[in-house]
């Protein structure tokens, strides 16, 4: 399969993800990226504490680039805001498919067509890549650039050009995307600048080191310069935001009540479970890639997956994932998106492992003869190898597709409800207040909210800090006359880095015209159940849908109650309902309610 065909397969998969995998699992994607971009492009949006000039740990350049795309879609192409949301995701799809196709071509040249084939399968079908490739997150942006850089690291002998391109791409990922992505460069830099000697008069350690320095300085000039300028405009002062991100995450102590750990910690095995869900057998293969490659090399004496490469180089190319996985597994605060950066590298490692094992199996069954030998293995033995290939591919694809469908079927209701809400509210053509309570973290952004609608929060049992509205701290009589960057320079009231609740965020529920809410029925706790079923205004999480005198249902979609659902099938993996093995599913409703006048 040539690179063009691989690109088309990847593009199809990524486009399907952009249009139909409408599950936003991380509210940071909305509140830290979609919302600032919407504010810059369209004038409304929620503001998190990270964008307060007091803390400035989010760069406006990354949000601004996507705001430009939003303006083009709405202003030039005349798309609706909902269509713009999906158009931007399609841009992510094209970018990811391009980077992945480059990696496919590099692996095919540097390793083997078989290895490239397995990697393509893992990239195209895995739930992890389906989610990461079209997410609006710096870790996804860094994933694109790290993938391109890794592809260049596989291509050809050491050269000044290869070093320059690799370092520039990683530096771009660090400056514009996620600063921590620079860790993925360490194995290559060790190989290129320390372990490898001269490869001719045109490429020496010194010349490659100078090329790396040149690439780094070029990235600083081309990318850090605009970053500083844009942040100077929107924050009102000079600030090196990529450095601020590192300082906050590394040196902010949780013992002082701040730092990333206050937003939740996870056990050491969090990423193991996450990897198993998102990549199933490919994740296991990735973890075993070094042992599999070494055993295959020991048994056969030849590496089919790394032709003409020294053993230490073979291992070194598998290290970026291991290094990244080790670094982030030791951090108490863990999130799925932190691994996005190395998802394609994970697929590469898995492909190496599977190719090595199959090569070893083929070698053993052929009586110790390699495929290039004139003595070919018997048909039955060859069929056994082909059967093993088919079984691995079938199991991987079946589990991946099942997991992806389960995510959409079980958790796709919020986007469906908000899409309906967007059309319904736009038809009103009058000022309207839409309220959100306990479902605040599933809000998909103002791209689903017409300009005539104000979104506000009502109080729920959540006791952390909710986002503010951009311009909330500015007098309404002045707000309309201010430029966007003048609004973002104002320090919002009560935004803090301690995740401390600010009750001024809330409005009374009786001021709401519409309400987005979920309903999962009664619960086991009698006191909580009584409060939820009551109409007492002091109850923070009432079952509003039951109060038909005050609220009428506009639209509802089923939404999985993950807390009460049990069993692998239905909750974790999708299976057709007629099989009758997903009886452990417990469903709730995700609804838009309208106040009865």
N, C-alpha and C positions, 0 to 999 in steps of 0.2 A: 504494500500500500504506500503510495507516494504522499508527500507532505500536503499537497492540495486536498487530497481525499480525506486525510486525517483532520485537516482544518475544517472541512465541511461537516464532518461528523461532530466535531467539538462545537462548532458554531450552532448546529441544530440543537444539541443538548443544552448549551448555554442559553439559547434563545427561549427554549421551552422553560428553563428555570426562571428566566427574567419575567416571563408572562404568566406562568402558572404556579411556580413555587412561591406563593404569596404568604410565607410564614416568616415574620420578623421575630426572631427568638431573643434578641437583645435590644432593650429599650434605648441603650446608648446610640444605636444606629439612628434612631428617630431623633432623640432630643439633642444629641451632640453633632449631628451631621445633616439630616434632612431638614430639621427645623431652622438652623442658622442659614442654610442655603435658601430656604423658602423666605426667610426674612429679608435677605439681601435682594432676592429677585422680586418679591411680591409684597414686602412690607409688614408681614405678620409672622409670628412664630414664638415658640417657647425658648427661653434662655436658661441654660444650666449654670451652676456656679463656676464651672471651668471657663466660661466665656466672660465672666466678670473681669473688668480691668484689674481688680484687686488680686486675682489669682493668675489670669492669662496663661493657662496651660493647654489651650487649643488654638491652633493657628487658623487665621481667617483665609489664608491662601487656599487650603484644601477645600473649605466650604465655598469659597468664592469661585473657584474653577467650575464647580457644579452649578452654582447660581447662574453663571454665564450660559451654561447649557440649558438651564431652565428658561432663561429669558429668550433664548433663540427658539426653543420649542413653542413657547406661548406667544411671543411677539412676532416671530417671523413665520413659523410653520403653522401658527394659529391652532395649536393643539390645546385641549383642555388641560387643567392641572393634573387630573388623574392620568390622562394619556401621557403627560410629561413625566410623571413618576415612572411609568413603565418604559418610556423612551430612554430615560437615563439608565435604567436597569439593562436595557438592550445594549447601550454603549458599553456598560460593564461586560456584558456577554461577549461582545466582539473583541474587546481588549483582552479578556481572559483567554478566549479561543486562540487568538493570535499568539500570545505568549506560550500557551501549551503546545501549539503546533510547532513553534520554534524548538521547544524542548524535545518533542517527538523526533524531529529531523536530526537534532544533535545526538540523541541516544541511538538512533538508527545508524549513524555514521561511526560513533565512538564505541558502541557496544555491539549490538546485533539487531537485525530486523525482528527476531523473536522477542527480544527484551523490549523493543519499542512497541511491539504489538500488545504485550501485556500491560505496559504502562498506559497506553492509549485506552485500553479497556477500563482500567482502574480510574483514570481521569474522567472518562465520559460517563460512567455509570454510577459512581459512588455518590452517596447522599452528601458526604462532606464537601465534595467539589461542587455539587449542585447548589448547596447553601452558600459557600464561600465565594464562588465566582461572580455572583451578582449582588453581593452585599455592599452597601454604601458604608464602608469602614476603612480606616487607614491600614488595618491589617490585611484587608483584601487588596488594596492598592499596592502595599508592599509585596504581597504574594505575586502580583503580576511582574514586578521588577525583579524580585529574587528569582523567579522562574526564568526570566530572560538572562539574568546574570549566570545562573547555574548552567543554562544551555551553552553560553559562551565559554564557560570553564571546561566543558567537555570537548569543545571543538579544537582539534589540532594540537600541535606542539606548543610549548610555552613561547610567547612572543610579546613584544611591547604592546602591540595592538590589542591582543586578547586581555592583557592585564588592565589596560586603560579602560576598555569597554566595561569589564567586570566591575572595577572599582567605581566608575561613574554611575553605573546602574544601582549599585548598593548604596552609594552616597545619596543618590536621588531618593531612594526608598527611605533612608534615614531622615533626610531633611523635609521632604514633602509628606511622606507616609508615616511610618512608625519608627522612632529612633532605635528601638531595640532590635530591629531587623538586621542591624550591622553585625550581630553575633553570627549570622549564617555565613559570613565571609571568612571567618577565621581558618577553617580547614584549607580553603583555596589559597589564602595568603601564606599559610605555612608551606604549602607545596610549592607555590610559585616564587616566593621571595626568600625562602630559607632552605628547603630540602632540595630543590632543583638547581642544578648548576647551569653553566652556559650552554646554549643550544646553537652556538655559532657566534660570529662577530657582531651580529645584529641584535642578539638577545642574551644579555648577561644578567646576573642578579642585580647588579647596579642599575642597568638600563631599565629593567622591569620595576625596580623600586622607584626610579625617577618617573616612570610612566604612571605608577600608582599615585605618587605625590601630585603629578600634573592633573590626573583625573579628579583627585579630591579637591584640588584648588579650583578646577574648572567648575565642579559641581557647586562649590561655595559661591563662586561668582555668578553662575547662571541661575542657581536655584535659591540659595540662602539670601542673596541680595533682594530678589522680589518678595521672598517670605518676610524679611525684615520690613520692607517698605509697606506691604499690605497690612501687616500687623501694626505698624506705626500709624497708619491711617485709621484703622478700626479701634485700636486701643488708646490712641492718643499719645503714645510714648514708645520709645525704642525698647524692644524686648526680643530675646532669642528664645522663642517658644519651644523648639525641639529640646533645648537644654533644660527649660523649665519642666518639661514632661519627665525627663530622666531624674531630675532633682526631687520632684514630688514623689515619684514611684519608688525611688531607691532610698531617699534620705528622710522622708516624712515618717516619723515614728508613730506606730499605732498606740503606743503608751501615752501619747499626748492627745489621744482622741481624734487623730486625723491620719491620713494615709490610705492606701488602697484597701487595707485589711478591714476597715470599718464598714465596707460595702459587702462583706461576706467572705468567708473562707471555706475551702473544700478539702477533703482528705487527699492523701497522696495518690490514691488510685483514680481520682476524678478523670484525668486525661486517658487512662487506660479504658475506663468504661465508655468515655466519649468516643475514643478511637474505634472501639469495637462496634458501637452503634453506627458510626458514620462510614466505616470502611470494612467492617466484618473481617473476613479472612485476609484481606489485603493488609489490614493493620497488624495482624499476627505475623504475616510474612515480613512486613517491614521491620518489626522488632527483632526478627530472627535473620535478617538479611546478612549480617556479618558471619554468624555461624554457618548459615546455608552456603554462602560463597566459599568459606574456608574449607568446609567438609567436601564440597564438590571439587574444589581444587586439589585437596589431599587425595581423594579417591581416584579422580580421572587424570590428574597431573596437568590438566589444561583448563583454562578459563574461557568458556565460550562467550561469556557475557562481557569480558574485558580483554579482548584480543590484544596481544602485544603490550600489555601493561604490567609493570612490576606489581607485586602483591601489595606493597604498602600504599601504592596509588589507588589500587582497587578499594582498599579499606577506607582511605581518606575521602573518597567520593561518596561514601555512605555515612560519613560522620555528621554532616550538617543537621540531619534530622535528629540523630542521637543527642547532639549537643543542645539543640533547641528544646527537645523533650526533657532533658535532664534539668536545664535551667528553670523552665517554667513549672515542672513538677515539684520543685523544691520551694516554690513560692506559695504562701498560704492562700493568697487571693488568686483564684483560678477562674477563667472564663473560656468558653469554647472558642471564641474568636481569636484568642491568643495563639492558637495553633494554626490558624488559617495560613500564616506566612509560609509554612513548610508543607502544606498539603500536597502540592505537586512533587516535592522531594520525597514525601512519604510514598507516593505512587511509584516513584523511581526505585526506591529501596525495595518495595514489594515486588516489582518486576524483576529486579536482580535476584531476589530470593527464589521466586517461582521458576525463573529460567534456569537457575543453577540446579535446583532440585530435579527438574525435568531432564536437564542435560545429563545429570548423574544417573538418573533412572534409565535413560536411553543407552548410556554407555554400559551400564551393568547388564542390561538385557541383551545387548549385542555382543556379550561375551568379552567385554573389555576392548572392543573395537570402536573407534570413533566413526562418526557418520561418513567422514571422508574416505574411510577404508573401502577397498573394493569388495570386502565381504559384508554384504548388507544383512541386517537382522531379519529374522523370519517375519512373515506377515502378522502372525499372532502376537509377537513381541512388539512390533511397531503399533499394532492396534491397541495394545495395552497402554503405551505412551500417549497415543491420541485420545484414548478414553480418559486418562488422567487429566489431560488438558481440557477436554470437554467438561468433565465433572467440576473442575476448579472454576472454570469460566461460568458455567451454569449456576452453580451455588452462589458465586459472588454476585452475578447479575440479579438472580432471583431475590436474594436478601436485600440488595441495594434498592431495587425497584419497590419491593414491599415496604421497606423503611421510608422511602421518599413519599410513596402514596399515603402511608400512615400519617406522616407529618402534615400533609395537605388536608387529608380527610378529617383528621382529629383536631387540628389547630388552625385551619384556614378561615374559620368563621369571622374573626375581626375584620379582615380586609373585605370580605363579602358584605358584611353589615355596613361598613363605612363607605363602600362603593355605592350601595343602595342609598345611604344617607346623603351622599354627595348629590345625587340626582334629585332626591326628594327635597332637600333643603334649597337647592338652587332654583327649583320651580316656585318657591314661596315668594321670592323677590321682595323680601322685607327683613328687617333686622331681627335676628333670632339668636337665642342663647342655647347652646348645646353643652350639657354638663357630663362630666365623667367622675366617677367615684373610685371604687376599688379596682376598676379596669384601666386606670391611668397609664399603666406601663405597657398596655397593648395598643395605645393610640398610634396610628400609622403615619401621622404627620398632617400638617395643614394642607398638603397636596390633595387631600380628600375633603377639604372644608371650603365651601364657597365663600366669596368675599363678604357676603351679607351676614355671615354667621360668626358669633363670638364663642370660643371654647373656654369653659371654666371648670375648675375642680370643685367637687363637693367633698366634705370630710368623710373618710373611711377609717378602717382600723389601722391603716398604714401610718407609721409614726416617723417616717424619715422626711427628708427635704424634697419637696416637689419643685419642678422648674417654675420660673417666673415668666411673665410675658415680656418680650422686648418692649421697653418703654414704659413699663408699669410704674417706675419711680419718677416719671416725668409728668408734669402737669399737662392734662389733656389739651388745654388751650394752646400749649406750645408744641406739642408732639407733632402736629400736622405740618409745621413749618420747618422741622429739622430734617437734615439729610440722614441717611441710614447710619453712616459712620459717626455722626454726632450722637445718635441714640446709643450706639454700642460703647461709646466712651464714658457713659454715665455708669457709676457703680450702683447696681440695683440694691434696694433695701433688703436686708435680712438673708441674702444669699451667703451661705457659709460653707466651709470645707469640712465641717464636723457631721454632716448629714443630720443636722438638728432641725426638727420640724418648725415650719413657719406658718402659723394659723391664719395669717393675712392672705394666704393663697386661696382660701375657701370662700365660696358663696353659699348662701342658703338655698336648699333644694327647691323651695317654693318660688325662687326667682328663675328657675330653669324652664325653658319651653320644651326641650327634648332631653333625653337621658340615654346614655349608652351604659348597659349593665349586663352582667351575667347572672344566671340563676341555676344553681345546682341542686335545688330541692332542699329538703330538711337535712339536718346534720345530727350526729349522735349526741352532742352536748345539749341537754334539755334547756339550760339557761340561754345558751346562744341561739338555739332553735326558736325559743319563745320570742327573743328579741328580734330575730330576723323576720318572723311572721307577724310581728306587731306593726301597727301604724304609728307608733310613738316616734315623734320627730327627733327624740334624743337617741334613738337607735341608729348607729352609724351605717350599718350594712343590712338594711331592711330588704326584704324581697319585694322590690317595688312593683314587679310584674303582677303580684297578687292584689295590689291596691287598684282595682279597676275603676274605682270612683275618681281617682286622681290621674291614673296613667292608662293609656291604651297602647296596644302593641302595633308598631308600624311594620317591623320585620324581625324575624328571629331565624337563626341558623343553629344547628346542633353543634355542640362544642364538648370535647371529651373532658370528663371529670377525672383527671389523672390521679388525683389523690385517692379516689375510691375505686378506680378501675384496677383490675388484677389480671395477671397472666401475660405471657409473652405475646400471644396473638391478639390483635385488636389494639392493645395499648402501645406496644413497641413496633410490631410488624402488622401490615395490612394483609388480610386474607378475605376472600369473598364470603359474604355473610351466609350463603347457602350451605357452606361447609359446617356451620354450627360449632366452630371451635373458638369463637371470639365472644363467648357469653359473659366473660368477665368485664366487658365494657360497661361503664356507667356514663350516661350522657347528661349534659346540661344544656342550657339555651343561652346564646349570645344575642342580645336584643337591642333594638332601638325603640324607645318608648316616647310617646307624645303626651304632653299634659292635656287633660280633658278640660275644656273651657266651660 
